Amino acid sequence: MSQTANLSQIYLDANATTPVLPQAAQAAMDAMQDLFGNPSSSHITGLKAKNLMEQTRLRAKTLLGTGSGKLIFTSGATEGIQTGIISGLIKAKTQIQAGKKYTLLYGATEHKAVPNSLAHWNEILGIHAEIKSIPVDHTGELDLEFIKNEVGNALMICTMAVNNETGVYQDLQQLEHCIREQNKEVFWLVDCVQALGKRPINLATTSIDYAPFSGHKLYAPKGIGFIYIRDSAPFTPFIAGGGQESGLRSGTENLPGLAALNVIFEMLLDKDNSSFYDVDTLTDYRRQLSHSLSQAFPDIVFNHKFKNSVPTTLNFAVPGFSSKELMDLFDAANIRVSSGSACSSKVTRSFVLDAMGLPAWQSESAIRLSFGPAMTQAEIDTACLRIRSAAKALTNSCLMLDDSQVLQDRAPLDGLVQLRSGSSCTWIYADLKSKQALVIDPLPELEKRIDTLLQCQQLTPIAILDTHGHADHISGRVGLAQKYLATQKTDELGWPTETDILTLADETYHSLALGELTLIKLPTPGHTDDSISLLLTSDPHKLTTHTRYAFCGDTVLMGTLGRTNFATSSAFLMYHSLKQINRLIGQQTLICASHDYNNEFTTSLSAEVIRNPLLQAVLSGVLSESQFAARKADLDANLNDEVGSEILCGAYNTDCDKAQIKEYNSAGLKLRLSTSTNVKILDIREPHEYALQHNLDTTSEPSDIDNVLNTGINIPMTRLVQFIQEHQSDKESEWVLVCRSGSRSMVAAQAMHRLGFANVAHLKGGYALSS
Ligand code: PLP
């Protein structure tokens, strides 16, 4: 039996949802075409439908050991959770005694459907009980001591059988003992969504009052679920209407969904069935996957203990890699996994792992890999193979080191790399010919990645520099300098004490040679008194035309200027620094800042003066230094000191003008390429993603659009600034940017557009919607 007939995609995100098993899909199709009757109709077609429904209910009741409890079909677990909570709370409200304090308890790692529903109905029903979350320990197990102390005053307690992010299960017997010893009356809801088919369930032998389930987590379609209600538990219908489900849940029943569930129940009940594998096999799958993961990523950390987790969920983090990076990597390897965090807006951490007290980095970079009991050995084998290929691709793109010093698969680095962490940037310049490198503003969290890159590319840094003493973070410079430049004598920012002196237009500057290039140090105080700018040029005597990059730290930021309200700041000095930068570099020279608050990569004076009136006024000479200082003080006074945990280094304009970028869908792009020779594809995924996709072990033929996209060149986001620099004279060509989902390509296209690439476009929805 195969979970998915097509091995080209390995689906390891079963805790989010599962594909519908072919047998279940067929049953649903039959129900739509033949058994389509309304179970409430009394003619033969209706009776057949009703019979199917009752057969499904009977199977569910047998499977779950519901005894005399009720089992009602719902649209899914979220509806079941509402039903249970409303039923419990409406009854509890009638028992409330004036002056007594009550609580509603829920496990800290519960799916959000539970605490959000508790809060909602607590408010709507005017109960106003205090809602308390039950802590878990580092293994994810509920704090029984807490429950013992609190459950006496609780109207309702909600726990989960198996956690959806980690697979951690609770010992329900022990939990029941703890709850009932203190409170026989409290209504107990157990979210059993992730337990179905993975843990033994025998509901009538427990005092669980409500147990919601969902079909789409176990190979049935979305839109069908069910809830168990203990016979002695109170019940209030959540949906009233035509009286279906004996008046317990109105609305014409979802017969196709029920037909599919019926097949799943039949398989679960049949011990000899060959579609679902037993716990031993699933545990062996986990062993194989965890072994491959550990081989592929030797530093891997699993975020839960296997001993109290179902074997079908693995949650892990790899030091030095964000969950976004790993998601992109797995997607390129054609393995679907999920980031372990609740990815809503700026929330990038997992509240489940936070509740377990795991270190922040583990919670931020968690990846969840989950499969269902119909997973096949062939799929596991392919997954393991691809995990190893993914890791190999990472070593080839110098993001991970392996033991072999073989460089043949690795593209040699030549030029500028931009690494980012949050909104901060580190810049590395590699000179291929001399094998020398320059590291600017190394962030401590990127230290390992920088070190790996230098080792992997066999580069020797000539200097590791900061553009100023950073207020918002400590520099990663010292650790790297100790490793690579232990004997070099430098100032506080890492500038070597012994350097060349250059005289340009009667002014002297310190400089360093980097291969055939020259790095010039320019004191640019203002943001801080020690701020410097670093100009990398191919001809120091023609700076305006030959400066490739100006690393200006926080002096010129994209869309703004660095703040000047620190103790060591001076707006007066910044005024002169800006003028000096303007005198020395060209209007198109790319300015590489220490921060990128708005995903803009790089900028130039010509791009900045258009949108930064203060800079424009300084450079055009209409402002005196004191006028500048006054305006700057106003600007800084309105500066939001922090965004999240970051200290802002400059006021930034949140409504920065974003250009309208031309968007293609895959058909439109194909057409455009067939009619024009001046269109160029730029694949901006990271090299490992690009390599993986091009070396996949699939048997499927590349699609038309794959063939089109394969004509492109691969310029990853980390190298985009260099690409812009090298194509300053080719801004008229039509560049079409592509990536995995269309979000990176959009951001990069906007940056290019702002810097004068008039015809830049991107592929909407990226590869995800094109293949
Ligand atoms: N509870 C848990 C543990 C879940 O994993 C989910 C789904 O992610 C739900 C509840 C909600 O289920 P449904 O999608 O059926 O509403």
Residues whose N, C-alpha, C, O or C-beta is under 5 A from the ligand:
A	BS01	PLP	N15 A16 G76 A77 T78 H111 A113 V162 N164 D191 V193 Q194 S214
